[in-house]
Amino acid sequence: MELVTSLPADTPLSEVAARVRRIEDLGFDTVHISETVRDPFSVCTLAAEHTTTLTIRTSMVVAFPRSPMLTAYAA
């Protein structure tokens, strides 16, 4: 069974590392990052730097306002 949680959208960037490590320590397998407050790709990158086992996913990203080139750069 996969345990999935979401990082609260209002998490300050200065707390992302600590929260991701805590989520990992609690035994979760996956964390979702939403796009409601800030760019999810930046938060995913920050989260990925501070975990070794978590799968990090965007829970939703709106593609229409982004050009294909911007999405490619983010990837």
MARLODREN-768735 format. One record per atom (N, C-alpha, C): residue number from 0; x, y, z; atom name; chain; residue in one letter. Coordinates in Angstrom, 3 decimals, decimal comma. Layout:
// MARLODREN-768735
@num NUM | x X | y Y | z Z | atomo CA | cadena A | residuo a
...
This chain:
// MARLODREN-768735
@num 0 | x 0,834 | y -1,159 | z 0,000 | atomo N | cadena A | residuo m
@num 0 | x 0,000 | y 0,000 | z 0,000 | atomo CA | cadena A | residuo m
@num 0 | x 0,892 | y 1,239 | z 0,000 | atomo C | cadena A | residuo m
@num 1 | x 0,556 | y 2,190 | z -0,863 | atomo N | cadena A | residuo e
@num 1 | x 1,318 | y 3,425 | z -0,958 | atomo CA | cadena A | residuo e
@num 1 | x 0,677 | y 4,491 | z -0,080 | atomo C | cadena A | residuo e
@num 2 | x 1,477 | y 5,127 | z 0,760 | atomo N | cadena A | residuo l
@num 2 | x 0,997 | y 6,214 | z 1,610 | atomo CA | cadena A | residuo l
@num 2 | x 1,329 | y 7,544 | z 0,940 | atomo C | cadena A | residuo l
@num 3 | x 0,292 | y 8,349 | z 0,686 | atomo N | cadena A | residuo v
@num 3 | x 0,434 | y 9,602 | z -0,041 | atomo CA | cadena A | residuo v
@num 3 | x -0,072 | y 10,747 | z 0,817 | atomo C | cadena A | residuo v
@num 4 | x 0,619 | y 11,874 | z 0,785 | atomo N | cadena A | residuo t
@num 4 | x 0,177 | y 13,081 | z 1,472 | atomo CA | cadena A | residuo t
@num 4 | x 0,461 | y 14,279 | z 0,590 | atomo C | cadena A | residuo t
@num 5 | x -0,022 | y 15,422 | z 0,997 | atomo N | cadena A | residuo s
@num 5 | x 0,218 | y 16,670 | z 0,271 | atomo CA | cadena A | residuo s
@num 5 | x 0,943 | y 17,650 | z 1,185 | atomo C | cadena A | residuo s
@num 6 | x 1,839 | y 18,404 | z 0,598 | atomo N | cadena A | residuo l
@num 6 | x 2,488 | y 19,481 | z 1,323 | atomo CA | cadena A | residuo l
@num 6 | x 1,500 | y 20,638 | z 1,344 | atomo C | cadena A | residuo l
@num 7 | x 1,188 | y 21,201 | z 2,503 | atomo N | cadena A | residuo p
@num 7 | x 0,245 | y 22,323 | z 2,533 | atomo CA | cadena A | residuo p
@num 7 | x 0,705 | y 23,440 | z 1,594 | atomo C | cadena A | residuo p
@num 8 | x -0,228 | y 23,995 | z 0,846 | atomo N | cadena A | residuo a
@num 8 | x 0,105 | y 25,011 | z -0,154 | atomo CA | cadena A | residuo a
@num 8 | x 0,732 | y 26,254 | z 0,446 | atomo C | cadena A | residuo a
@num 9 | x 0,396 | y 26,567 | z 1,683 | atomo N | cadena A | residuo d
@num 9 | x 0,916 | y 27,784 | z 2,302 | atomo CA | cadena A | residuo d
@num 9 | x 2,216 | y 27,566 | z 3,077 | atomo C | cadena A | residuo d
@num 10 | x 2,866 | y 26,435 | z 2,862 | atomo N | cadena A | residuo t
@num 10 | x 4,143 | y 26,166 | z 3,531 | atomo CA | cadena A | residuo t
@num 10 | x 5,195 | y 27,168 | z 3,058 | atomo C | cadena A | residuo t
@num 11 | x 5,791 | y 27,923 | z 3,963 | atomo N | cadena A | residuo p
@num 11 | x 6,866 | y 28,843 | z 3,553 | atomo CA | cadena A | residuo p
@num 11 | x 8,045 | y 28,059 | z 2,963 | atomo C | cadena A | residuo p
@num 12 | x 8,697 | y 28,640 | z 1,977 | atomo N | cadena A | residuo l
@num 12 | x 9,824 | y 27,956 | z 1,345 | atomo CA | cadena A | residuo l
@num 12 | x 10,906 | y 27,594 | z 2,352 | atomo C | cadena A | residuo l
@num 13 | x 11,051 | y 28,390 | z 3,384 | atomo N | cadena A | residuo s
@num 13 | x 12,066 | y 28,117 | z 4,400 | atomo CA | cadena A | residuo s
@num 13 | x 11,745 | y 26,864 | z 5,222 | atomo C | cadena A | residuo s
@num 14 | x 10,504 | y 26,376 | z 5,166 | atomo N | cadena A | residuo e
@num 14 | x 10,103 | y 25,192 | z 5,931 | atomo CA | cadena A | residuo e
@num 14 | x 9,916 | y 23,942 | z 5,077 | atomo C | cadena A | residuo e
@num 15 | x 10,048 | y 24,068 | z 3,766 | atomo N | cadena A | residuo v
@num 15 | x 9,817 | y 22,926 | z 2,876 | atomo CA | cadena A | residuo v
@num 15 | x 10,757 | y 21,776 | z 3,219 | atomo C | cadena A | residuo v
@num 16 | x 12,030 | y 22,043 | z 3,395 | atomo N | cadena A | residuo a
@num 16 | x 13,009 | y 20,988 | z 3,672 | atomo CA | cadena A | residuo a
@num 16 | x 12,648 | y 20,220 | z 4,936 | atomo C | cadena A | residuo a
@num 17 | x 12,353 | y 20,928 | z 6,002 | atomo N | cadena A | residuo a
@num 17 | x 12,022 | y 20,274 | z 7,273 | atomo CA | cadena A | residuo a
@num 17 | x 10,738 | y 19,457 | z 7,160 | atomo C | cadena A | residuo a
@num 18 | x 9,744 | y 19,998 | z 6,475 | atomo N | cadena A | residuo r
@num 18 | x 8,479 | y 19,266 | z 6,345 | atomo CA | cadena A | residuo r
@num 18 | x 8,618 | y 18,019 | z 5,488 | atomo C | cadena A | residuo r
@num 19 | x 9,405 | y 18,113 | z 4,431 | atomo N | cadena A | residuo v
@num 19 | x 9,611 | y 16,943 | z 3,569 | atomo CA | cadena A | residuo v
@num 19 | x 10,359 | y 15,853 | z 4,331 | atomo C | cadena A | residuo v
@num 20 | x 11,371 | y 16,242 | z 5,092 | atomo N | cadena A | residuo r
@num 20 | x 12,088 | y 15,244 | z 5,902 | atomo CA | cadena A | residuo r
@num 20 | x 11,152 | y 14,608 | z 6,930 | atomo C | cadena A | residuo r
@num 21 | x 10,274 | y 15,407 | z 7,530 | atomo N | cadena A | residuo r
@num 21 | x 9,306 | y 14,878 | z 8,510 | atomo CA | cadena A | residuo r
@num 21 | x 8,336 | y 13,910 | z 7,837 | atomo C | cadena A | residuo r
@num 22 | x 7,857 | y 14,261 | z 6,651 | atomo N | cadena A | residuo i
@num 22 | x 6,954 | y 13,382 | z 5,902 | atomo CA | cadena A | residuo i
@num 22 | x 7,647 | y 12,052 | z 5,610 | atomo C | cadena A | residuo i
@num 23 | x 8,907 | y 12,124 | z 5,211 | atomo N | cadena A | residuo e
@num 23 | x 9,682 | y 10,909 | z 4,943 | atomo CA | cadena A | residuo e
@num 23 | x 9,860 | y 10,087 | z 6,218 | atomo C | cadena A | residuo e
@num 24 | x 10,174 | y 10,752 | z 7,322 | atomo N | cadena A | residuo d
@num 24 | x 10,368 | y 10,062 | z 8,603 | atomo CA | cadena A | residuo d
@num 24 | x 9,093 | y 9,383 | z 9,096 | atomo C | cadena A | residuo d
@num 25 | x 7,947 | y 9,944 | z 8,754 | atomo N | cadena A | residuo l
@num 25 | x 6,667 | y 9,354 | z 9,157 | atomo CA | cadena A | residuo l
@num 25 | x 6,289 | y 8,133 | z 8,330 | atomo C | cadena A | residuo l
@num 26 | x 7,050 | y 7,842 | z 7,286 | atomo N | cadena A | residuo g
@num 26 | x 6,819 | y 6,631 | z 6,507 | atomo CA | cadena A | residuo g
@num 26 | x 6,004 | y 6,800 | z 5,245 | atomo C | cadena A | residuo g
@num 27 | x 5,759 | y 8,032 | z 4,828 | atomo N | cadena A | residuo f
@num 27 | x 5,016 | y 8,239 | z 3,584 | atomo CA | cadena A | residuo f
@num 27 | x 5,887 | y 7,880 | z 2,394 | atomo C | cadena A | residuo f
@num 28 | x 5,221 | y 7,504 | z 1,297 | atomo N | cadena A | residuo d
@num 28 | x 5,925 | y 7,139 | z 0,067 | atomo CA | cadena A | residuo d
@num 28 | x 5,951 | y 8,277 | z -0,948 | atomo C | cadena A | residuo d
@num 29 | x 4,897 | y 9,089 | z -0,937 | atomo N | cadena A | residuo t
@num 29 | x 4,723 | y 10,121 | z -1,952 | atomo CA | cadena A | residuo t
@num 29 | x 4,217 | y 11,404 | z -1,319 | atomo C | cadena A | residuo t
@num 30 | x 4,686 | y 12,528 | z -1,840 | atomo N | cadena A | residuo v
@num 30 | x 4,167 | y 13,831 | z -1,427 | atomo CA | cadena A | residuo v
@num 30 | x 3,743 | y 14,588 | z -2,688 | atomo C | cadena A | residuo v
@num 31 | x 2,552 | y 15,193 | z -2,628 | atomo N | cadena A | residuo h
@num 31 | x 2,041 | y 15,999 | z -3,728 | atomo CA | cadena A | residuo h
@num 31 | x 2,284 | y 17,475 | z -3,425 | atomo C | cadena A | residuo h
@num 32 | x 2,667 | y 18,212 | z -4,451 | atomo N | cadena A | residuo i
@num 32 | x 2,896 | y 19,650 | z -4,350 | atomo CA | cadena A | residuo i
@num 32 | x 1,863 | y 20,332 | z -5,249 | atomo C | cadena A | residuo i
@num 33 | x 1,108 | y 21,275 | z -4,704 | atomo N | cadena A | residuo s
@num 33 | x 0,080 | y 21,946 | z -5,504 | atomo CA | cadena A | residuo s
@num 33 | x 0,597 | y 23,256 | z -6,088 | atomo C | cadena A | residuo s
@num 34 | x -0,190 | y 23,818 | z -7,011 | atomo N | cadena A | residuo e
@num 34 | x 0,191 | y 25,056 | z -7,680 | atomo CA | cadena A | residuo e
@num 34 | x -0,635 | y 26,238 | z -7,183 | atomo C | cadena A | residuo e
@num 35 | x -1,281 | y 26,127 | z -6,076 | atomo N | cadena A | residuo t
@num 35 | x -2,201 | y 27,184 | z -5,661 | atomo CA | cadena A | residuo t
@num 35 | x -1,522 | y 28,458 | z -5,191 | atomo C | cadena A | residuo t
@num 36 | x -0,331 | y 28,387 | z -4,611 | atomo N | cadena A | residuo v
@num 36 | x 0,322 | y 29,577 | z -4,066 | atomo CA | cadena A | residuo v
@num 36 | x 1,563 | y 29,966 | z -4,866 | atomo C | cadena A | residuo v
@num 37 | x 2,383 | y 29,000 | z -5,243 | atomo N | cadena A | residuo r
@num 37 | x 3,624 | y 29,304 | z -5,971 | atomo CA | cadena A | residuo r
@num 37 | x 3,883 | y 28,231 | z -7,023 | atomo C | cadena A | residuo r
@num 38 | x 4,901 | y 28,468 | z -7,825 | atomo N | cadena A | residuo d
@num 38 | x 5,246 | y 27,544 | z -8,900 | atomo CA | cadena A | residuo d
@num 38 | x 5,591 | y 26,171 | z -8,321 | atomo C | cadena A | residuo d
@num 39 | x 4,871 | y 25,116 | z -8,717 | atomo N | cadena A | residuo p
@num 39 | x 5,108 | y 23,810 | z -8,113 | atomo CA | cadena A | residuo p
@num 39 | x 6,448 | y 23,192 | z -8,496 | atomo C | cadena A | residuo p
@num 40 | x 6,977 | y 23,540 | z -9,663 | atomo N | cadena A | residuo f
@num 40 | x 8,236 | y 22,951 | z -10,085 | atomo CA | cadena A | residuo f
@num 40 | x 9,385 | y 23,390 | z -9,174 | atomo C | cadena A | residuo f
@num 41 | x 9,362 | y 24,636 | z -8,749 | atomo N | cadena A | residuo s
@num 41 | x 10,401 | y 25,132 | z -7,830 | atomo CA | cadena A | residuo s
@num 41 | x 10,306 | y 24,432 | z -6,479 | atomo C | cadena A | residuo s
@num 42 | x 9,092 | y 24,275 | z -5,984 | atomo N | cadena A | residuo v
@num 42 | x 8,908 | y 23,615 | z -4,689 | atomo CA | cadena A | residuo v
@num 42 | x 9,288 | y 22,143 | z -4,792 | atomo C | cadena A | residuo v
@num 43 | x 8,956 | y 21,501 | z -5,914 | atomo N | cadena A | residuo c
@num 43 | x 9,344 | y 20,095 | z -6,111 | atomo CA | cadena A | residuo c
@num 43 | x 10,861 | y 19,941 | z -6,122 | atomo C | cadena A | residuo c
@num 44 | x 11,545 | y 20,865 | z -6,761 | atomo N | cadena A | residuo t
@num 44 | x 13,014 | y 20,820 | z -6,788 | atomo CA | cadena A | residuo t
@num 44 | x 13,590 | y 20,977 | z -5,394 | atomo C | cadena A | residuo t
@num 45 | x 13,055 | y 21,919 | z -4,650 | atomo N | cadena A | residuo l
@num 45 | x 13,509 | y 22,128 | z -3,279 | atomo CA | cadena A | residuo l
@num 45 | x 13,247 | y 20,890 | z -2,427 | atomo C | cadena A | residuo l
@num 46 | x 12,071 | y 20,304 | z -2,574 | atomo N | cadena A | residuo a
@num 46 | x 11,734 | y 19,101 | z -1,810 | atomo CA | cadena A | residuo a
@num 46 | x 12,643 | y 17,926 | z -2,184 | atomo C | cadena A | residuo a
@num 47 | x 12,930 | y 17,788 | z -3,467 | atomo N | cadena A | residuo a
@num 47 | x 13,755 | y 16,665 | z -3,933 | atomo CA | cadena A | residuo a
@num 47 | x 15,172 | y 16,721 | z -3,366 | atomo C | cadena A | residuo a
@num 48 | x 15,650 | y 17,911 | z -3,080 | atomo N | cadena A | residuo e
@num 48 | x 16,992 | y 18,051 | z -2,514 | atomo CA | cadena A | residuo e
@num 48 | x 17,091 | y 17,521 | z -1,091 | atomo C | cadena A | residuo e
@num 49 | x 15,953 | y 17,333 | z -0,429 | atomo N | cadena A | residuo h
@num 49 | x 15,965 | y 17,006 | z 0,993 | atomo CA | cadena A | residuo h
@num 49 | x 15,304 | y 15,674 | z 1,321 | atomo C | cadena A | residuo h
@num 50 | x 15,217 | y 14,792 | z 0,337 | atomo N | cadena A | residuo t
@num 50 | x 14,664 | y 13,469 | z 0,581 | atomo CA | cadena A | residuo t
@num 50 | x 15,434 | y 12,447 | z -0,233 | atomo C | cadena A | residuo t
@num 51 | x 15,428 | y 11,233 | z 0,245 | atomo N | cadena A | residuo t
@num 51 | x 16,098 | y 10,157 | z -0,494 | atomo CA | cadena A | residuo t
@num 51 | x 15,123 | y 9,086 | z -0,953 | atomo C | cadena A | residuo t
@num 52 | x 13,950 | y 9,006 | z -0,334 | atomo N | cadena A | residuo t
@num 52 | x 13,023 | y 7,927 | z -0,673 | atomo CA | cadena A | residuo t
@num 52 | x 11,669 | y 8,386 | z -1,179 | atomo C | cadena A | residuo t
@num 53 | x 11,291 | y 9,631 | z -0,929 | atomo N | cadena A | residuo l
@num 53 | x 9,959 | y 10,094 | z -1,325 | atomo CA | cadena A | residuo l
@num 53 | x 9,830 | y 10,260 | z -2,833 | atomo C | cadena A | residuo l
@num 54 | x 8,668 | y 9,909 | z -3,351 | atomo N | cadena A | residuo t
@num 54 | x 8,302 | y 10,251 | z -4,714 | atomo CA | cadena A | residuo t
@num 54 | x 7,621 | y 11,607 | z -4,622 | atomo C | cadena A | residuo t
@num 55 | x 8,073 | y 12,554 | z -5,407 | atomo N | cadena A | residuo i
@num 55 | x 7,527 | y 13,906 | z -5,353 | atomo CA | cadena A | residuo i
@num 55 | x 6,758 | y 14,152 | z -6,643 | atomo C | cadena A | residuo i
@num 56 | x 5,490 | y 14,529 | z -6,489 | atomo N | cadena A | residuo r
@num 56 | x 4,624 | y 14,749 | z -7,644 | atomo CA | cadena A | residuo r
@num 56 | x 3,944 | y 16,105 | z -7,522 | atomo C | cadena A | residuo r
@num 57 | x 3,587 | y 16,664 | z -8,663 | atomo N | cadena A | residuo t
@num 57 | x 2,710 | y 17,825 | z -8,630 | atomo CA | cadena A | residuo t
@num 57 | x 1,290 | y 17,282 | z -8,580 | atomo C | cadena A | residuo t
@num 58 | x 0,471 | y 17,866 | z -7,724 | atomo N | cadena A | residuo s
@num 58 | x -0,909 | y 17,387 | z -7,648 | atomo CA | cadena A | residuo s
@num 58 | x -1,734 | y 17,958 | z -8,781 | atomo C | cadena A | residuo s
@num 59 | x -1,351 | y 19,116 | z -9,286 | atomo N | cadena A | residuo m
@num 59 | x -2,015 | y 19,733 | z -10,425 | atomo CA | cadena A | residuo m
@num 59 | x -1,170 | y 20,888 | z -10,913 | atomo C | cadena A | residuo m
@num 60 | x -0,995 | y 20,973 | z -12,214 | atomo N | cadena A | residuo v
@num 60 | x -0,281 | y 22,086 | z -12,814 | atomo CA | cadena A | residuo v
@num 60 | x -1,097 | y 22,535 | z -14,017 | atomo C | cadena A | residuo v
@num 61 | x -1,411 | y 23,811 | z -14,087 | atomo N | cadena A | residuo v
@num 61 | x -2,184 | y 24,338 | z -15,203 | atomo CA | cadena A | residuo v
@num 61 | x -1,236 | y 24,578 | z -16,375 | atomo C | cadena A | residuo v
@num 62 | x -1,495 | y 23,913 | z -17,490 | atomo N | cadena A | residuo a
@num 62 | x -0,601 | y 23,994 | z -18,643 | atomo CA | cadena A | residuo a
@num 62 | x -0,916 | y 25,171 | z -19,564 | atomo C | cadena A | residuo a
@num 63 | x -2,156 | y 25,618 | z -19,593 | atomo N | cadena A | residuo f
@num 63 | x -2,544 | y 26,636 | z -20,572 | atomo CA | cadena A | residuo f
@num 63 | x -1,769 | y 27,950 | z -20,478 | atomo C | cadena A | residuo f
@num 64 | x -1,476 | y 28,486 | z -19,301 | atomo N | cadena A | residuo p
@num 64 | x -0,736 | y 29,750 | z -19,277 | atomo CA | cadena A | residuo p
@num 64 | x 0,754 | y 29,596 | z -19,547 | atomo C | cadena A | residuo p
@num 65 | x 1,239 | y 28,386 | z -19,651 | atomo N | cadena A | residuo r
@num 65 | x 2,661 | y 28,153 | z -19,892 | atomo CA | cadena A | residuo r
@num 65 | x 2,894 | y 27,797 | z -21,352 | atomo C | cadena A | residuo r
@num 66 | x 3,936 | y 28,357 | z -21,910 | atomo N | cadena A | residuo s
@num 66 | x 4,309 | y 27,950 | z -23,259 | atomo CA | cadena A | residuo s
@num 66 | x 5,026 | y 26,599 | z -23,161 | atomo C | cadena A | residuo s
@num 67 | x 5,047 | y 25,836 | z -24,233 | atomo N | cadena A | residuo p
@num 67 | x 5,795 | y 24,571 | z -24,199 | atomo CA | cadena A | residuo p
@num 67 | x 7,268 | y 24,761 | z -23,832 | atomo C | cadena A | residuo p
@num 68 | x 7,841 | y 25,881 | z -24,232 | atomo N | cadena A | residuo m
@num 68 | x 9,245 | y 26,138 | z -23,933 | atomo CA | cadena A | residuo m
@num 68 | x 9,440 | y 26,342 | z -22,435 | atomo C | cadena A | residuo m
@num 69 | x 8,557 | y 27,098 | z -21,766 | atomo N | cadena A | residuo l
@num 69 | x 8,674 | y 27,298 | z -20,326 | atomo CA | cadena A | residuo l
@num 69 | x 8,531 | y 25,978 | z -19,572 | atomo C | cadena A | residuo l
@num 70 | x 7,622 | y 25,142 | z -20,024 | atomo N | cadena A | residuo t
@num 70 | x 7,437 | y 23,838 | z -19,374 | atomo CA | cadena A | residuo t
@num 70 | x 8,682 | y 22,977 | z -19,578 | atomo C | cadena A | residuo t
@num 71 | x 9,276 | y 23,027 | z -20,750 | atomo N | cadena A | residuo a
@num 71 | x 10,498 | y 22,266 | z -21,017 | atomo CA | cadena A | residuo a
@num 71 | x 11,646 | y 22,759 | z -20,144 | atomo C | cadena A | residuo a
@num 72 | x 11,772 | y 24,065 | z -19,987 | atomo N | cadena A | residuo y
@num 72 | x 12,818 | y 24,629 | z -19,124 | atomo CA | cadena A | residuo y
@num 72 | x 12,620 | y 24,159 | z -17,678 | atomo C | cadena A | residuo y
@num 73 | x 11,382 | y 24,151 | z -17,216 | atomo N | cadena A | residuo a
@num 73 | x 11,100 | y 23,742 | z -15,848 | atomo CA | cadena A | residuo a
@num 73 | x 11,440 | y 22,269 | z -15,637 | atomo C | cadena A | residuo a
@num 74 | x 11,186 | y 21,457 | z -16,645 | atomo N | cadena A | residuo a
@num 74 | x 11,489 | y 20,028 | z -16,541 | atomo CA | cadena A | residuo a
@num 74 | x 12,978 | y 19,813 | z -16,495 | atomo C | cadena A | residuo a
